Each structure stands twice: as structure tokens, then as C-alpha cells.
Amino acid sequence: MFITFEGIEGSGKTTQIQLLIPVLRAKGYECISTREPGATKIGEKIRAILLNANHSNMLPITELLLYEADRAQHVREIIEPALAANKTVVSDRFFDATTVYQGYARGFDLKLIEQMHRIVLGCLKPDLTIILDLPVEIGLKRAWQRINSQSGDLPEDRFEKESFAFHEKVRQGYLTLAELEPGRFRIIDASKDSKTIHKDITEIVLRLSHKGE
């Protein structure tokens, strides 16, 4: 089973994945959590480039190609081997993020992005994609609280510094994808408290996993 989590900045994807993994393991599923960008050694270096606010002059085409390069490594090194071993893979972002951020928000041609996805992914697609949806102002407030509480390393805040309009395009892009492919997507109200969100997600995931047995 391949599950991905998507959403705007500050939607709580990482927290919810951390809560979900122990539940799946307790149910007997061998599972791994992963993320984009940065799941591989090469990906870590790509992530450092992509999320560094000092790279505000990065060209959109550079951004797009870096994400696809990270994903190519991610799929070959981590996702495909895990799925081949009958493990459940839970990923913090995947190809839908590129469709939304670089397509709907940056304005890249969606057909071009689809072509690149086919080259990188082949037929690979998540069984379930959970969108943690909430208003942009709430998400950005949460994201900046997290960033400001961190110390040491250079903060990963290049996207948080984008305009409000950019983030609204990202949110609406995710909602559009969910309308286009309702069989794969589930929208969760991420403005609720963490325990309620976790309960909602767990019910959806376990229902899907039982169907696959």
C-alpha cells in the first residue's frame, strides 16, 4: 500500500504521519515513512538547494527539474524496493505537490508536468492521497511558528516567503486535483485539533487496508 500526504505549508503532514505509522505497525503492517524532497543522500543535497530562502532567484524551470531529479532517486532507491517487499509506504509529499506548486501556482504547463511524471514514475501512483486542507492564513501562521522555534541550521523557508496569492493557488490546486480524481484523494479538515485529524485519517487508512486484504 502506498499512501501520500499533501497540503499547504503548515497543514500538519509530518505530525500526522508520525501519528499514523505506529498505528499501522500495531496492526501488523511493515511500513516506512519517507518524504520529498530529501529522502535519499542525493535528495538531501537537492532539498538544501530547493528550500533555502537565499535561493530566491531560482528559475521556475530549475525548481521543477530539481524536484523531478529528487523524485527519480526517491522512487528507485526507496519507494519501489519497499513496495516490492510488500511494505506500506507513507510519503510526506509526492508527485501531486509538483503538479500543484509548479503547475497551478507557478504556471507551468500541466501537460508538460504530466509527461515528466510519466518519465520518472512510469505507472507508479499512490493508492491513497490524503490532503490536509485548511485556510492559508492558518497554515502560514503555523509554519512560521515552527520555523521561528527552530535553531541552528539555516531555516527551510523559501516557500513560506512566497506571496499569500501563491499559497492560495496551491490550496485551490489541491482541491482541484481531488475533484478530478475522487477515488484516490481524501480531504481532511486540518484546522481541527491534531487528535481529531489523526482519528479521521486512521479510519480512512484502515478502511482502505482492509479492502486490500
Rosetta constraint file for C-alpha pairs under 8 A:
AtomPair CA 1 CA 83 HARMONIC 7.23 0.50
AtomPair CA 1 CA 86 HARMONIC 7.75 0.50
AtomPair CA 1 CA 87 HARMONIC 7.06 0.50
AtomPair CA 1 CA 88 HARMONIC 4.73 0.50
AtomPair CA 1 CA 89 HARMONIC 6.38 0.50
AtomPair CA 1 CA 126 HARMONIC 7.80 0.50
AtomPair CA 1 CA 127 HARMONIC 6.31 0.50
AtomPair CA 1 CA 209 HARMONIC 7.48 0.50
AtomPair CA 2 CA 83 HARMONIC 7.56 0.50
AtomPair CA 2 CA 88 HARMONIC 5.82 0.50
AtomPair CA 2 CA 89 HARMONIC 4.85 0.50
AtomPair CA 2 CA 90 HARMONIC 6.16 0.50
AtomPair CA 2 CA 91 HARMONIC 7.99 0.50
AtomPair CA 2 CA 125 HARMONIC 7.88 0.50
AtomPair CA 2 CA 126 HARMONIC 4.95 0.50
AtomPair CA 2 CA 127 HARMONIC 5.30 0.50
AtomPair CA 2 CA 128 HARMONIC 6.71 0.50
AtomPair CA 3 CA 88 HARMONIC 7.68 0.50
AtomPair CA 3 CA 89 HARMONIC 6.10 0.50
AtomPair CA 3 CA 90 HARMONIC 4.77 0.50
AtomPair CA 3 CA 91 HARMONIC 6.37 0.50
AtomPair CA 3 CA 126 HARMONIC 5.60 0.50
AtomPair CA 3 CA 127 HARMONIC 5.99 0.50
AtomPair CA 3 CA 128 HARMONIC 4.91 0.50
AtomPair CA 3 CA 129 HARMONIC 5.78 0.50
AtomPair CA 3 CA 130 HARMONIC 7.68 0.50
AtomPair CA 4 CA 90 HARMONIC 5.61 0.50
AtomPair CA 4 CA 91 HARMONIC 4.72 0.50
AtomPair CA 4 CA 92 HARMONIC 6.08 0.50
AtomPair CA 4 CA 93 HARMONIC 6.02 0.50
AtomPair CA 4 CA 94 HARMONIC 6.54 0.50
AtomPair CA 4 CA 126 HARMONIC 6.46 0.50
AtomPair CA 4 CA 128 HARMONIC 6.42 0.50
AtomPair CA 4 CA 129 HARMONIC 4.73 0.50
AtomPair CA 4 CA 130 HARMONIC 6.27 0.50
AtomPair CA 5 CA 13 HARMONIC 6.09 0.50
AtomPair CA 5 CA 17 HARMONIC 7.88 0.50
AtomPair CA 5 CA 90 HARMONIC 7.63 0.50
AtomPair CA 5 CA 91 HARMONIC 6.24 0.50
AtomPair CA 5 CA 92 HARMONIC 5.15 0.50
AtomPair CA 5 CA 93 HARMONIC 5.45 0.50
AtomPair CA 5 CA 94 HARMONIC 7.80 0.50
AtomPair CA 5 CA 129 HARMONIC 5.75 0.50
AtomPair CA 5 CA 130 HARMONIC 4.88 0.50
AtomPair CA 5 CA 131 HARMONIC 6.02 0.50
AtomPair CA 5 CA 132 HARMONIC 7.38 0.50
AtomPair CA 6 CA 13 HARMONIC 6.85 0.50
AtomPair CA 6 CA 92 HARMONIC 6.82 0.50
AtomPair CA 6 CA 93 HARMONIC 5.25 0.50
AtomPair CA 6 CA 94 HARMONIC 7.67 0.50
AtomPair CA 6 CA 96 HARMONIC 7.58 0.50
AtomPair CA 6 CA 97 HARMONIC 6.85 0.50
AtomPair CA 6 CA 129 HARMONIC 7.10 0.50
AtomPair CA 6 CA 130 HARMONIC 6.11 0.50
AtomPair CA 6 CA 131 HARMONIC 4.77 0.50
AtomPair CA 6 CA 132 HARMONIC 6.26 0.50
AtomPair CA 7 CA 11 HARMONIC 5.81 0.50
AtomPair CA 7 CA 13 HARMONIC 7.19 0.50
AtomPair CA 7 CA 131 HARMONIC 5.35 0.50
AtomPair CA 7 CA 132 HARMONIC 5.01 0.50
AtomPair CA 7 CA 133 HARMONIC 6.02 0.50
AtomPair CA 7 CA 171 HARMONIC 7.11 0.50
AtomPair CA 7 CA 174 HARMONIC 7.24 0.50
AtomPair CA 8 CA 132 HARMONIC 7.71 0.50
AtomPair CA 8 CA 133 HARMONIC 7.29 0.50
AtomPair CA 8 CA 134 HARMONIC 7.92 0.50
AtomPair CA 8 CA 136 HARMONIC 7.35 0.50
AtomPair CA 8 CA 139 HARMONIC 6.78 0.50
AtomPair CA 8 CA 167 HARMONIC 6.94 0.50
AtomPair CA 8 CA 170 HARMONIC 6.64 0.50
AtomPair CA 8 CA 171 HARMONIC 6.09 0.50
AtomPair CA 9 CA 139 HARMONIC 5.71 0.50
AtomPair CA 9 CA 140 HARMONIC 6.11 0.50
AtomPair CA 9 CA 143 HARMONIC 6.03 0.50
AtomPair CA 9 CA 159 HARMONIC 7.98 0.50
AtomPair CA 9 CA 160 HARMONIC 6.92 0.50
AtomPair CA 10 CA 138 HARMONIC 7.70 0.50
AtomPair CA 10 CA 139 HARMONIC 4.24 0.50
AtomPair CA 10 CA 140 HARMONIC 5.77 0.50
AtomPair CA 10 CA 141 HARMONIC 7.41 0.50
AtomPair CA 10 CA 142 HARMONIC 5.13 0.50
AtomPair CA 10 CA 143 HARMONIC 4.31 0.50
AtomPair CA 11 CA 132 HARMONIC 5.78 0.50
AtomPair CA 11 CA 133 HARMONIC 6.69 0.50
AtomPair CA 11 CA 134 HARMONIC 6.74 0.50
AtomPair CA 11 CA 139 HARMONIC 5.50 0.50
AtomPair CA 11 CA 142 HARMONIC 7.84 0.50
AtomPair CA 11 CA 190 HARMONIC 6.12 0.50
AtomPair CA 12 CA 16 HARMONIC 6.25 0.50
AtomPair CA 12 CA 132 HARMONIC 7.27 0.50
AtomPair CA 12 CA 190 HARMONIC 7.29 0.50
AtomPair CA 13 CA 17 HARMONIC 6.19 0.50
AtomPair CA 13 CA 92 HARMONIC 6.42 0.50
AtomPair CA 13 CA 132 HARMONIC 7.01 0.50
AtomPair CA 14 CA 18 HARMONIC 6.25 0.50
AtomPair CA 14 CA 92 HARMONIC 6.52 0.50
AtomPair CA 15 CA 19 HARMONIC 6.40 0.50
AtomPair CA 16 CA 20 HARMONIC 6.09 0.50
AtomPair CA 16 CA 194 HARMONIC 7.65 0.50
AtomPair CA 16 CA 197 HARMONIC 7.75 0.50
AtomPair CA 16 CA 198 HARMONIC 6.18 0.50
AtomPair CA 17 CA 21 HARMONIC 6.15 0.50
AtomPair CA 17 CA 33 HARMONIC 7.42 0.50
AtomPair CA 17 CA 90 HARMONIC 7.27 0.50
AtomPair CA 17 CA 92 HARMONIC 7.47 0.50
AtomPair CA 18 CA 22 HARMONIC 7.48 0.50
AtomPair CA 19 CA 23 HARMONIC 7.24 0.50
AtomPair CA 19 CA 198 HARMONIC 6.89 0.50
AtomPair CA 20 CA 24 HARMONIC 6.43 0.50
AtomPair CA 20 CA 198 HARMONIC 7.17 0.50
AtomPair CA 20 CA 201 HARMONIC 7.91 0.50
AtomPair CA 20 CA 202 HARMONIC 6.72 0.50
AtomPair CA 21 CA 25 HARMONIC 6.27 0.50
AtomPair CA 21 CA 31 HARMONIC 7.14 0.50
AtomPair CA 21 CA 32 HARMONIC 7.65 0.50
AtomPair CA 21 CA 33 HARMONIC 7.38 0.50
AtomPair CA 22 CA 26 HARMONIC 6.02 0.50
AtomPair CA 23 CA 27 HARMONIC 6.36 0.50
AtomPair CA 23 CA 202 HARMONIC 7.84 0.50
AtomPair CA 24 CA 28 HARMONIC 6.57 0.50
AtomPair CA 24 CA 29 HARMONIC 5.44 0.50
AtomPair CA 24 CA 30 HARMONIC 7.69 0.50
AtomPair CA 24 CA 31 HARMONIC 7.32 0.50
AtomPair CA 25 CA 29 HARMONIC 4.88 0.50
AtomPair CA 25 CA 30 HARMONIC 6.01 0.50
AtomPair CA 25 CA 31 HARMONIC 6.79 0.50
AtomPair CA 29 CA 87 HARMONIC 7.18 0.50
AtomPair CA 29 CA 88 HARMONIC 6.77 0.50
AtomPair CA 30 CA 86 HARMONIC 7.88 0.50
AtomPair CA 30 CA 87 HARMONIC 5.20 0.50
AtomPair CA 30 CA 88 HARMONIC 6.15 0.50
AtomPair CA 31 CA 87 HARMONIC 5.14 0.50
AtomPair CA 31 CA 88 HARMONIC 4.33 0.50
AtomPair CA 31 CA 89 HARMONIC 5.69 0.50
AtomPair CA 31 CA 90 HARMONIC 7.43 0.50
AtomPair CA 32 CA 82 HARMONIC 7.91 0.50
AtomPair CA 32 CA 87 HARMONIC 7.25 0.50
AtomPair CA 32 CA 88 HARMONIC 6.41 0.50
AtomPair CA 32 CA 89 HARMONIC 5.19 0.50
AtomPair CA 32 CA 90 HARMONIC 6.24 0.50
AtomPair CA 33 CA 89 HARMONIC 6.04 0.50
AtomPair CA 33 CA 90 HARMONIC 4.76 0.50
AtomPair CA 33 CA 91 HARMONIC 5.71 0.50
AtomPair CA 33 CA 92 HARMONIC 7.69 0.50
AtomPair CA 34 CA 39 HARMONIC 6.03 0.50
AtomPair CA 34 CA 89 HARMONIC 7.42 0.50
AtomPair CA 34 CA 90 HARMONIC 6.24 0.50
AtomPair CA 34 CA 91 HARMONIC 4.68 0.50
AtomPair CA 34 CA 92 HARMONIC 6.20 0.50
AtomPair CA 35 CA 39 HARMONIC 5.50 0.50
AtomPair CA 35 CA 91 HARMONIC 5.00 0.50
AtomPair CA 35 CA 92 HARMONIC 4.36 0.50
AtomPair CA 35 CA 93 HARMONIC 6.05 0.50
AtomPair CA 35 CA 94 HARMONIC 7.59 0.50
AtomPair CA 36 CA 70 HARMONIC 7.49 0.50
AtomPair CA 36 CA 71 HARMONIC 7.20 0.50
AtomPair CA 36 CA 74 HARMONIC 7.86 0.50
AtomPair CA 36 CA 91 HARMONIC 7.43 0.50
AtomPair CA 36 CA 92 HARMONIC 6.25 0.50
AtomPair CA 36 CA 93 HARMONIC 5.50 0.50
AtomPair CA 36 CA 94 HARMONIC 6.20 0.50
AtomPair CA 37 CA 43 HARMONIC 6.04 0.50
AtomPair CA 37 CA 44 HARMONIC 7.17 0.50
AtomPair CA 37 CA 46 HARMONIC 7.20 0.50
AtomPair CA 37 CA 47 HARMONIC 5.31 0.50
AtomPair CA 37 CA 67 HARMONIC 6.89 0.50
AtomPair CA 37 CA 70 HARMONIC 6.09 0.50
AtomPair CA 37 CA 71 HARMONIC 7.29 0.50
AtomPair CA 38 CA 42 HARMONIC 7.46 0.50
AtomPair CA 38 CA 43 HARMONIC 4.02 0.50
AtomPair CA 38 CA 44 HARMONIC 4.03 0.50
AtomPair CA 38 CA 45 HARMONIC 7.20 0.50
AtomPair CA 38 CA 46 HARMONIC 6.76 0.50
AtomPair CA 38 CA 47 HARMONIC 5.18 0.50
AtomPair CA 38 CA 70 HARMONIC 7.04 0.50
AtomPair CA 39 CA 43 HARMONIC 5.70 0.50
AtomPair CA 39 CA 44 HARMONIC 6.50 0.50
AtomPair CA 39 CA 74 HARMONIC 6.18 0.50
AtomPair CA 39 CA 78 HARMONIC 7.97 0.50
AtomPair CA 40 CA 44 HARMONIC 6.01 0.50
AtomPair CA 40 CA 73 HARMONIC 6.86 0.50
AtomPair CA 40 CA 74 HARMONIC 6.24 0.50
AtomPair CA 40 CA 77 HARMONIC 7.43 0.50
AtomPair CA 40 CA 78 HARMONIC 7.89 0.50
AtomPair CA 41 CA 45 HARMONIC 6.90 0.50
AtomPair CA 42 CA 46 HARMONIC 6.48 0.50
AtomPair CA 42 CA 70 HARMONIC 7.28 0.50
AtomPair CA 42 CA 73 HARMONIC 7.43 0.50
AtomPair CA 43 CA 47 HARMONIC 5.97 0.50
AtomPair CA 43 CA 70 HARMONIC 5.01 0.50
AtomPair CA 43 CA 73 HARMONIC 7.07 0.50
AtomPair CA 43 CA 74 HARMONIC 7.41 0.50
AtomPair CA 44 CA 48 HARMONIC 6.29 0.50
AtomPair CA 45 CA 49 HARMONIC 6.61 0.50
AtomPair CA 46 CA 50 HARMONIC 6.20 0.50
AtomPair CA 46 CA 66 HARMONIC 6.62 0.50
AtomPair CA 46 CA 67 HARMONIC 7.87 0.50
AtomPair CA 46 CA 70 HARMONIC 6.56 0.50
AtomPair CA 47 CA 51 HARMONIC 5.97 0.50
AtomPair CA 48 CA 52 HARMONIC 6.03 0.50
AtomPair CA 48 CA 156 HARMONIC 7.88 0.50
AtomPair CA 49 CA 55 HARMONIC 7.17 0.50
AtomPair CA 50 CA 55 HARMONIC 7.52 0.50
AtomPair CA 50 CA 63 HARMONIC 6.78 0.50
AtomPair CA 50 CA 66 HARMONIC 7.55 0.50
AtomPair CA 50 CA 158 HARMONIC 7.67 0.50
AtomPair CA 51 CA 55 HARMONIC 7.94 0.50
AtomPair CA 51 CA 156 HARMONIC 4.86 0.50
AtomPair CA 51 CA 157 HARMONIC 6.09 0.50
AtomPair CA 51 CA 158 HARMONIC 5.11 0.50
AtomPair CA 51 CA 159 HARMONIC 6.93 0.50
AtomPair CA 52 CA 56 HARMONIC 7.90 0.50
AtomPair CA 52 CA 154 HARMONIC 7.42 0.50
AtomPair CA 52 CA 155 HARMONIC 7.08 0.50
AtomPair CA 52 CA 156 HARMONIC 5.41 0.50
AtomPair CA 52 CA 157 HARMONIC 6.44 0.50
AtomPair CA 52 CA 158 HARMONIC 5.49 0.50
AtomPair CA 53 CA 155 HARMONIC 7.84 0.50
AtomPair CA 53 CA 156 HARMONIC 6.87 0.50
AtomPair CA 53 CA 157 HARMONIC 5.65 0.50
AtomPair CA 53 CA 158 HARMONIC 3.98 0.50
AtomPair CA 53 CA 159 HARMONIC 7.74 0.50
AtomPair CA 53 CA 161 HARMONIC 7.72 0.50
AtomPair CA 54 CA 158 HARMONIC 7.63 0.50
AtomPair CA 55 CA 158 HARMONIC 7.56 0.50
AtomPair CA 56 CA 158 HARMONIC 6.90 0.50
AtomPair CA 58 CA 62 HARMONIC 6.53 0.50
AtomPair CA 58 CA 63 HARMONIC 6.74 0.50
AtomPair CA 59 CA 63 HARMONIC 6.37 0.50
AtomPair CA 60 CA 64 HARMONIC 6.19 0.50
AtomPair CA 60 CA 102 HARMONIC 7.41 0.50
AtomPair CA 60 CA 106 HARMONIC 7.15 0.50
AtomPair CA 61 CA 65 HARMONIC 6.18 0.50
AtomPair CA 62 CA 66 HARMONIC 6.09 0.50
AtomPair CA 63 CA 67 HARMONIC 6.31 0.50
AtomPair CA 64 CA 68 HARMONIC 6.39 0.50
AtomPair CA 64 CA 98 HARMONIC 7.34 0.50
AtomPair CA 64 CA 102 HARMONIC 6.45 0.50
AtomPair CA 65 CA 69 HARMONIC 6.05 0.50
AtomPair CA 66 CA 70 HARMONIC 6.13 0.50
AtomPair CA 67 CA 71 HARMONIC 6.16 0.50
AtomPair CA 67 CA 98 HARMONIC 7.36 0.50
AtomPair CA 68 CA 72 HARMONIC 6.14 0.50
AtomPair CA 68 CA 116 HARMONIC 7.50 0.50
AtomPair CA 68 CA 117 HARMONIC 7.70 0.50
AtomPair CA 68 CA 120 HARMONIC 7.09 0.50
AtomPair CA 69 CA 73 HARMONIC 6.62 0.50
AtomPair CA 70 CA 74 HARMONIC 6.17 0.50
AtomPair CA 71 CA 75 HARMONIC 5.97 0.50
AtomPair CA 71 CA 94 HARMONIC 7.75 0.50
AtomPair CA 71 CA 95 HARMONIC 7.85 0.50
AtomPair CA 71 CA 120 HARMONIC 7.24 0.50
AtomPair CA 72 CA 76 HARMONIC 6.30 0.50
AtomPair CA 72 CA 120 HARMONIC 5.46 0.50
AtomPair CA 72 CA 121 HARMONIC 7.41 0.50
AtomPair CA 73 CA 77 HARMONIC 5.76 0.50
AtomPair CA 73 CA 78 HARMONIC 7.91 0.50
AtomPair CA 74 CA 78 HARMONIC 5.52 0.50
AtomPair CA 74 CA 79 HARMONIC 6.46 0.50
AtomPair CA 75 CA 79 HARMONIC 4.78 0.50
AtomPair CA 75 CA 80 HARMONIC 5.69 0.50
AtomPair CA 75 CA 121 HARMONIC 7.26 0.50
AtomPair CA 76 CA 80 HARMONIC 5.77 0.50
AtomPair CA 76 CA 81 HARMONIC 7.21 0.50
AtomPair CA 77 CA 81 HARMONIC 6.79 0.50
AtomPair CA 78 CA 82 HARMONIC 6.13 0.50
AtomPair CA 79 CA 83 HARMONIC 6.16 0.50
AtomPair CA 79 CA 89 HARMONIC 6.84 0.50
AtomPair CA 80 CA 84 HARMONIC 6.01 0.50
AtomPair CA 81 CA 85 HARMONIC 6.27 0.50
AtomPair CA 82 CA 86 HARMONIC 6.54 0.50
AtomPair CA 82 CA 87 HARMONIC 5.29 0.50
AtomPair CA 82 CA 88 HARMONIC 7.37 0.50
AtomPair CA 82 CA 89 HARMONIC 6.97 0.50
AtomPair CA 83 CA 87 HARMONIC 5.24 0.50
AtomPair CA 83 CA 88 HARMONIC 6.67 0.50
AtomPair CA 83 CA 89 HARMONIC 7.00 0.50
AtomPair CA 93 CA 97 HARMONIC 6.10 0.50
AtomPair CA 94 CA 98 HARMONIC 7.56 0.50
AtomPair CA 95 CA 99 HARMONIC 6.62 0.50
AtomPair CA 95 CA 117 HARMONIC 7.21 0.50
AtomPair CA 96 CA 100 HARMONIC 6.21 0.50
AtomPair CA 96 CA 174 HARMONIC 7.91 0.50
AtomPair CA 97 CA 101 HARMONIC 5.80 0.50
AtomPair CA 97 CA 102 HARMONIC 7.89 0.50
AtomPair CA 98 CA 102 HARMONIC 5.27 0.50
AtomPair CA 98 CA 103 HARMONIC 6.71 0.50
AtomPair CA 98 CA 113 HARMONIC 7.80 0.50
AtomPair CA 99 CA 103 HARMONIC 4.80 0.50
AtomPair CA 99 CA 104 HARMONIC 6.67 0.50
AtomPair CA 99 CA 110 HARMONIC 6.88 0.50
AtomPair CA 99 CA 113 HARMONIC 6.60 0.50
AtomPair CA 99 CA 114 HARMONIC 7.90 0.50
AtomPair CA 100 CA 104 HARMONIC 4.84 0.50
AtomPair CA 100 CA 105 HARMONIC 6.19 0.50
AtomPair CA 100 CA 169 HARMONIC 7.98 0.50
AtomPair CA 100 CA 170 HARMONIC 5.59 0.50
AtomPair CA 100 CA 173 HARMONIC 5.24 0.50
AtomPair CA 100 CA 174 HARMONIC 6.32 0.50
AtomPair CA 101 CA 105 HARMONIC 4.97 0.50
AtomPair CA 101 CA 106 HARMONIC 6.21 0.50
AtomPair CA 101 CA 170 HARMONIC 5.76 0.50
AtomPair CA 102 CA 106 HARMONIC 4.66 0.50
AtomPair CA 102 CA 107 HARMONIC 6.47 0.50
AtomPair CA 102 CA 108 HARMONIC 5.93 0.50
AtomPair CA 103 CA 107 HARMONIC 4.97 0.50
AtomPair CA 103 CA 108 HARMONIC 4.52 0.50
AtomPair CA 103 CA 109 HARMONIC 6.26 0.50
AtomPair CA 103 CA 110 HARMONIC 5.65 0.50
AtomPair CA 103 CA 113 HARMONIC 7.21 0.50
AtomPair CA 104 CA 108 HARMONIC 7.23 0.50
AtomPair CA 104 CA 110 HARMONIC 7.87 0.50
AtomPair CA 104 CA 169 HARMONIC 6.35 0.50
AtomPair CA 104 CA 170 HARMONIC 6.59 0.50
AtomPair CA 104 CA 173 HARMONIC 5.67 0.50
AtomPair CA 105 CA 166 HARMONIC 5.76 0.50
AtomPair CA 105 CA 167 HARMONIC 7.57 0.50
AtomPair CA 105 CA 169 HARMONIC 5.13 0.50
AtomPair CA 105 CA 170 HARMONIC 5.58 0.50
AtomPair CA 105 CA 173 HARMONIC 7.56 0.50
AtomPair CA 106 CA 166 HARMONIC 7.90 0.50
AtomPair CA 108 CA 112 HARMONIC 7.56 0.50
AtomPair CA 108 CA 113 HARMONIC 7.42 0.50
AtomPair CA 109 CA 113 HARMONIC 6.56 0.50
AtomPair CA 110 CA 114 HARMONIC 6.14 0.50
AtomPair CA 111 CA 115 HARMONIC 6.22 0.50
AtomPair CA 112 CA 116 HARMONIC 6.36 0.50
AtomPair CA 113 CA 117 HARMONIC 6.17 0.50
AtomPair CA 114 CA 118 HARMONIC 6.29 0.50
AtomPair CA 115 CA 119 HARMONIC 6.45 0.50
AtomPair CA 116 CA 120 HARMONIC 6.27 0.50
AtomPair CA 117 CA 121 HARMONIC 5.57 0.50
AtomPair CA 117 CA 122 HARMONIC 7.38 0.50
AtomPair CA 118 CA 122 HARMONIC 4.82 0.50
AtomPair CA 118 CA 123 HARMONIC 7.11 0.50
AtomPair CA 121 CA 125 HARMONIC 7.75 0.50
AtomPair CA 126 CA 184 HARMONIC 7.64 0.50
AtomPair CA 127 CA 184 HARMONIC 6.31 0.50
AtomPair CA 128 CA 184 HARMONIC 4.99 0.50
AtomPair CA 128 CA 185 HARMONIC 6.09 0.50
AtomPair CA 128 CA 186 HARMONIC 7.59 0.50
AtomPair CA 129 CA 184 HARMONIC 5.89 0.50
AtomPair CA 129 CA 185 HARMONIC 4.79 0.50
AtomPair CA 129 CA 186 HARMONIC 6.35 0.50
AtomPair CA 130 CA 185 HARMONIC 5.81 0.50
AtomPair CA 130 CA 186 HARMONIC 4.96 0.50
AtomPair CA 130 CA 187 HARMONIC 6.01 0.50
AtomPair CA 130 CA 188 HARMONIC 7.03 0.50
AtomPair CA 130 CA 201 HARMONIC 7.89 0.50
AtomPair CA 131 CA 174 HARMONIC 7.30 0.50
AtomPair CA 131 CA 185 HARMONIC 7.00 0.50
AtomPair CA 131 CA 186 HARMONIC 6.11 0.50
AtomPair CA 131 CA 187 HARMONIC 4.82 0.50
AtomPair CA 131 CA 188 HARMONIC 6.03 0.50
AtomPair CA 132 CA 187 HARMONIC 6.20 0.50
AtomPair CA 132 CA 188 HARMONIC 5.02 0.50
AtomPair CA 132 CA 189 HARMONIC 6.19 0.50
AtomPair CA 132 CA 190 HARMONIC 5.10 0.50
AtomPair CA 133 CA 171 HARMONIC 7.36 0.50
AtomPair CA 133 CA 187 HARMONIC 6.56 0.50
AtomPair CA 133 CA 188 HARMONIC 5.95 0.50
AtomPair CA 133 CA 189 HARMONIC 5.36 0.50
AtomPair CA 133 CA 190 HARMONIC 5.22 0.50
AtomPair CA 133 CA 191 HARMONIC 7.50 0.50
AtomPair CA 134 CA 138 HARMONIC 6.92 0.50
AtomPair CA 134 CA 139 HARMONIC 6.61 0.50
AtomPair CA 134 CA 189 HARMONIC 6.22 0.50
AtomPair CA 134 CA 190 HARMONIC 5.29 0.50
AtomPair CA 134 CA 191 HARMONIC 5.43 0.50
AtomPair CA 135 CA 139 HARMONIC 6.40 0.50
AtomPair CA 135 CA 191 HARMONIC 7.79 0.50
AtomPair CA 136 CA 140 HARMONIC 6.04 0.50
AtomPair CA 136 CA 164 HARMONIC 7.34 0.50
AtomPair CA 136 CA 167 HARMONIC 6.45 0.50
AtomPair CA 136 CA 168 HARMONIC 6.23 0.50
AtomPair CA 136 CA 171 HARMONIC 7.47 0.50
AtomPair CA 137 CA 141 HARMONIC 6.13 0.50
AtomPair CA 137 CA 164 HARMONIC 7.98 0.50
AtomPair CA 138 CA 142 HARMONIC 6.29 0.50
AtomPair CA 138 CA 191 HARMONIC 7.69 0.50
AtomPair CA 139 CA 143 HARMONIC 6.12 0.50
AtomPair CA 140 CA 144 HARMONIC 6.09 0.50
AtomPair CA 140 CA 160 HARMONIC 6.86 0.50
AtomPair CA 141 CA 145 HARMONIC 6.23 0.50
AtomPair CA 142 CA 146 HARMONIC 6.32 0.50
AtomPair CA 143 CA 147 HARMONIC 6.24 0.50
AtomPair CA 143 CA 160 HARMONIC 7.36 0.50
AtomPair CA 144 CA 148 HARMONIC 5.87 0.50
AtomPair CA 144 CA 160 HARMONIC 7.56 0.50
AtomPair CA 145 CA 149 HARMONIC 6.19 0.50
AtomPair CA 146 CA 150 HARMONIC 6.64 0.50
AtomPair CA 147 CA 155 HARMONIC 6.48 0.50
AtomPair CA 147 CA 156 HARMONIC 7.67 0.50
AtomPair CA 147 CA 157 HARMONIC 7.41 0.50
AtomPair CA 150 CA 155 HARMONIC 7.59 0.50
AtomPair CA 157 CA 161 HARMONIC 6.35 0.50
AtomPair CA 158 CA 162 HARMONIC 7.11 0.50
AtomPair CA 162 CA 166 HARMONIC 6.27 0.50
AtomPair CA 162 CA 167 HARMONIC 7.22 0.50
AtomPair CA 163 CA 167 HARMONIC 6.68 0.50
AtomPair CA 164 CA 168 HARMONIC 6.22 0.50
AtomPair CA 165 CA 169 HARMONIC 6.25 0.50
AtomPair CA 166 CA 170 HARMONIC 6.41 0.50
AtomPair CA 167 CA 171 HARMONIC 6.27 0.50
AtomPair CA 168 CA 172 HARMONIC 6.15 0.50
AtomPair CA 169 CA 173 HARMONIC 5.88 0.50
AtomPair CA 170 CA 174 HARMONIC 6.40 0.50
AtomPair CA 171 CA 175 HARMONIC 6.50 0.50
AtomPair CA 172 CA 176 HARMONIC 6.11 0.50
AtomPair CA 173 CA 177 HARMONIC 6.32 0.50
AtomPair CA 174 CA 178 HARMONIC 6.32 0.50
AtomPair CA 175 CA 179 HARMONIC 6.39 0.50
AtomPair CA 176 CA 180 HARMONIC 6.32 0.50
AtomPair CA 177 CA 181 HARMONIC 6.17 0.50
AtomPair CA 178 CA 182 HARMONIC 5.35 0.50
AtomPair CA 178 CA 184 HARMONIC 7.79 0.50
AtomPair CA 178 CA 185 HARMONIC 5.33 0.50
AtomPair CA 178 CA 186 HARMONIC 7.26 0.50
AtomPair CA 178 CA 187 HARMONIC 7.58 0.50
AtomPair CA 181 CA 185 HARMONIC 6.52 0.50
AtomPair CA 182 CA 186 HARMONIC 7.32 0.50
AtomPair CA 188 CA 197 HARMONIC 7.13 0.50
AtomPair CA 188 CA 200 HARMONIC 7.46 0.50
AtomPair CA 188 CA 201 HARMONIC 7.54 0.50
AtomPair CA 189 CA 197 HARMONIC 7.24 0.50
AtomPair CA 190 CA 194 HARMONIC 7.99 0.50
AtomPair CA 190 CA 197 HARMONIC 6.55 0.50
AtomPair CA 192 CA 196 HARMONIC 6.53 0.50
AtomPair CA 192 CA 197 HARMONIC 6.37 0.50
AtomPair CA 193 CA 197 HARMONIC 6.38 0.50
AtomPair CA 194 CA 198 HARMONIC 6.09 0.50
AtomPair CA 195 CA 199 HARMONIC 6.21 0.50
AtomPair CA 196 CA 200 HARMONIC 6.27 0.50
AtomPair CA 197 CA 201 HARMONIC 6.19 0.50
AtomPair CA 198 CA 202 HARMONIC 6.00 0.50
AtomPair CA 199 CA 203 HARMONIC 6.27 0.50
AtomPair CA 200 CA 204 HARMONIC 6.53 0.50
AtomPair CA 201 CA 205 HARMONIC 6.17 0.50
AtomPair CA 202 CA 206 HARMONIC 5.97 0.50
AtomPair CA 203 CA 207 HARMONIC 6.04 0.50
AtomPair CA 204 CA 208 HARMONIC 6.33 0.50
AtomPair CA 205 CA 209 HARMONIC 6.13 0.50
AtomPair CA 206 CA 210 HARMONIC 6.11 0.50
AtomPair CA 207 CA 211 HARMONIC 6.47 0.50
AtomPair CA 208 CA 212 HARMONIC 6.51 0.50
AtomPair CA 209 CA 213 HARMONIC 6.58 0.50
